[in-house]
């Protein structure tokens, strides 16, 4: 997880397409498209403002968030398609030092706060119908859920200001412990049974959700206690980043409640739960069934591109700061979003993250979509899968015939390739 690319990652890079102009000088073709990221809370704020001005005529605007996340963005992903182009290595340094991209991420936060406050004010009015309150809650929660991805990008930077801004982006969902757990827990244990944020094959989202929420909080406390102990400080220290984040959430919730009244409390709580659940649904999608193997010393091998599910669907990648290029992110956690690369050998999802949310909520649909894809990835070797221990025997029996077919086909391909090479 350091900044240096390991040798066994180089082979993946060789098959990754690179885009250049006619003169051989590379320019980011999506430079201004990245503005869709900070535009999202702006869209939410505009929708809530329209609803405030004409709540009866523009009633549907209260439901803008769910419409975007579960309808419009997946439809645009399908219509516009994928982009597998990569920046050349010669352009990475320039991309990383271009402050424009950093400002885009930070620009999300002020509008995020304005939108959340507007939603709280609307939801706390006596005249707002219950169904509209539900829509407002889901709209604000959806965009604050995307705000967690903003925090994800900022939290991987070593600069103290970026970490504080990451916690600020997380404060509306009360999920500020994510900064600690994701960086120092998930990245260390990813694609292993020990990681609460890596889902197992046969595990439904609804079984995964309490495991990852409780496990993530426990892990973050353990990590922060250990960090403070190394500095000779106790948990109840002003240097405790968990306490700092929780104080930011309490301050935001308290200030909003003072301004909007106690009716804002159920709105703030519900949107936070929905926003955090979106983060965990993405966690569920990102590593489903994937497992890092152990070496001869019993240690997990280094995280590689094949340990994360990826997608190159353009629209979702623009809104999520290219989070879907998750393999490169885990190999190089400090690499900025604009420089992340596509690897052809990394396992690919059938759609963008936005398209995968509804299947994730419906277990049978999810299993039908993903289980055989996991088996295909491991060429029929069921021993390499990260199984739900409660369903391992059942599922191994269920997929035994299919796995044997996949393994036979993989063997035939290898033998054919060897004969051609000879």
C-alpha positions, 0 to 999 in steps of 0.5 A, a space after each residue: 500500500 505504499 506509493 511504489 508500484 510492486 512488480 506484480 502490478 506492472 503486468 496489469 498496467 501493460 494491458 491497460 489502455 492509455 489515451 493521448 492526443 495527436 501530438 503525443 501529449 496527454 490531456 485529461 478528457 474529463 477535466 471539466 466533467 469532474 465538476 459533476 461531483 460537487 454539482 450533486 449537492 447543488 442539484 439537491 439544493 436547487 431541487 429543495 429550493 424549487 420544492 420550497 417555492 412551490 411544494 404542491 406543484 413541484 412535489 416530485 422534487 422532494 424525491 430527487 435524491 432517490 430518483 438520481 441514485 436509483 434511476 437517472 444515474 444508472 440509466 445514464 450509465 447504460 446509455 453512455 457506457 464505459 471508459 477504459 482509458 488511463 492516464 500515462 505514467 508521465 502525466 500522473 505527477 502533473 495530475 497529482 499536483 494540479 490543485 484544480 482536482 483537489 478544489 473540486 472535491 472540497 467544493 462539495 462540502 459547503 453546498 452539502 451543508 446548505 442542502 442538509 440545512 434546507 432539508 431539515 428546515 423543510 422537513 420540520 415545517 408543520 405544513 410539510 406532508 409525511 410523504 414529502 418528509 420521507 422524500 426529503 429525508 431520502 434526498 438529503 440522505 442520498 447526497 450525504 451518502 455520496 458525501 462520504 465518498 468525498 470524505 473518502 478521497 480527502 481522508 487518504 491525504 496526509 494533510 491535517 486540513 484534509 482529514 478535518 474536511 473529511 470529518 466535516 463531510 462525514 458529520 451530517 451522517 454521524 459516520 466520522 469514525 470511517 476516517 479511522 477505520 477505512 484507512 487503518 482497518 479496511 485497507 489492512 484487512 481488505 478481502 479477508 474474513 477478518 475485515 468487517 467491510 468485505 462481504 462474503 459470498 452467500 452473505 446478504 446485504 442485510 446480514 452484512 449491514 449489522 456486521 460491518 457497522 458494529 465491526 467498523 465502530 469496534 475496529 475504529 475504537 481499537 485502532 485509535 486506542 492503540 495510536 493514542 497509547 503509542 503517544 502516551 495518551 488515553 482514549 479521553 484525549 483531545 487528540 482522539 480523532 474519533 472524539 473530534 469527529 463525534 463532536 463535529 457531528 454533535 455540533 452540526 446536529 445541535 446547531 441545525 436543531 436549534 435553528 429548525 426546532 425539535 421536529 428536525 431531529 427525526 429527519 436528521 437521524 433518518 437521513 444519516 441512517 440512509 446515507 450511511 447505509 449507502 456507504 455500506 451498500 457500496 462496501 458490500 458491492 466492492 469486495 463480494 466473495 473476493 479473498 486474498 490468499 495466504 503465502 507459505 508463511 501464513 500471511 495474506 498476500 499483498 492486495 492486488 487488482 483482482 481483490 476488488 470489483 471494478 466498473 468503468 461506467 462513466 457517469 457513476 465514476 464522475 459522480 463518485 470521483 472514480 471510486 469504481 476503479 477500486 483496484 488501483 485505489 487499494 494498491 495505491 491508497 494515496 493516488 488521487 481520483 483523477 489518476 486512478 487506472 483501469 486494469 483489464 485483469 481486475 474483476 468487472 461488475 455488470 454495471 456501475 455502483 448505482 446500478 448495483 444498489 437495488 440488486 444488493 438490497 434484494 438477495 436473490 437478485 444479487 446472488 443470481 447476478 454475482 455468485 457465478 461471476 465470483 466462480 468465473 473469476 476464480 476459474 472454478 476453484 471454490 477454495 479461493 472464495 471468501 465464503 459466508 461460513 454459515 452457507 459455505 457447505 450449502 453453496 459449494 454443493 450447489 455450485 459444484 457442477 458449475 465450478 467443475 465446468 468453469 475449471 475444465 474450460 479454464 484448463 483447456 484455455 491454458 493448455 491451448 495457450 501453452 501449445 500456441 506459445 510452444 
